[in-house]
Structures are given as C-alpha cells and as structure tokens.
Amino acid sequence: MVMFHEARYIKSLTDYRDAPEPRPEILLLGRSNVGKSSFINAILNRKNLARTSNTPGKTVTLNYYLVNEAFYFVDAPGYGYARRSHKDRDAFIVMIENHLLHAPMVRAVVLLVDFKVGPTVDDVETYLFLRSLEKEVIVVATKMDKIAKTRQPKRLKEIKAMLDDPIHFHAVSNTTRTNIETVRTLLHQRLIATASESTDV
C-alpha cells in the first residue's frame, strides 16, 4: 500500500509567480461540487485537510497542500466559480494555462467528473483544453456509489465514450473507498516517473 503519511496546507494563490518552492505537483481540476476536497481527503487519508462545502465555486484560488514534505497536491477552482462571468471564465483559463506552462514539475493532471451526471460540457471542454496543452490526463469519476451496481458498467462505457476513451480512467467512491488505493498507486507512479527531477516520496 502506498502511503502519503503527512500532509499540510501551504498557501493559496492566483498567480503562478507566487508559487512556493518548486516540487513535483499533482494538479486537480473539476466542476464545483464534484468532490475534489473529499477526494483529496480520501487519497491522503485525512478527514479535514481540504475543507468541503455545499457552496459552488468555494475554491477560487490554487490551493497548495504539501505531502510527505516532497510534493504538492494543487486544488484548482471549480467550474462553478469559472462560470460566474466571461471575465471570470477567461481568468480561470489563463490561470490554469499559465500554471501548466510555467510549473515544470507537474507530474499528473487529475480531472474529476461526476459518475452520475458527468461528463458535463465543461468537463469535456476542460479535457480537450488539457489535451491541447499535450498534458497526460488522469480522469477520475467520483461518487460511483451514487449509481446502482447493476447500472455501473453501462455508465462506465458512457463516460469513456464521451471522453474518447482516456488512457487513464478510474471510477471511485470516497465513501466506500472503491478504487482509492488504485488511484493513489497511479499517482505515486507518476510522481516517481522522472526520478532525477523529484524528491523521494
């Protein structure tokens, strides 16, 4: 079992130039209320590291969490924030694009979609945007437990088809812990893929 045994909040920012000292990063994207905070807490085996909220778009900054004193989880704004206006949406796109272009140690980009209602139009647009930047995307469908087990196989096929069958795709449940360890292992593998540039994790 891969253990991310220590994690703490570092800082929040909107400008990549204010980022903390360079370390390997895992960037998380997803629409508001897709469960990013719950996903972070599940992956890191913490209950309240990332605060959850019922208010769409609560996260309006890039929030940095330092894990194992070795790498960052970076939680990006939800789409609910990005859709408040065209101005806000443009600012969101610029912030993410600048981060991906100027943060050379991004090891994984995780796109969270809702297993029950996604992928939404925004999810598909974000996925294509990330691919246009030639980023390898790990798609994680959250809230798998919200769909009856008998319907899950069909739903899996539908989501994959809408995203053109992504290379890395996993459906998870933060509640039942389904596939959480699988995703944790995949993220660990991405972090150590370029050992010469990263710290031991």
PyMOL commands that set and color helices and strands:
alter all, ss='L'
color gray80, all
select helices_A, chain A and resi 16-18+36-43+79-82+86-102+121-132+144-146+149-162+180-191+195-197
alter helices_A, ss='H'
color red, helices_A
select strands_A, chain A and resi 7-13+25-30+62-67+71-75+106-114+137-142+168-171
alter strands_A, ss='S'
color yellow, strands_A
deselect
rebuild
show_as cartoon
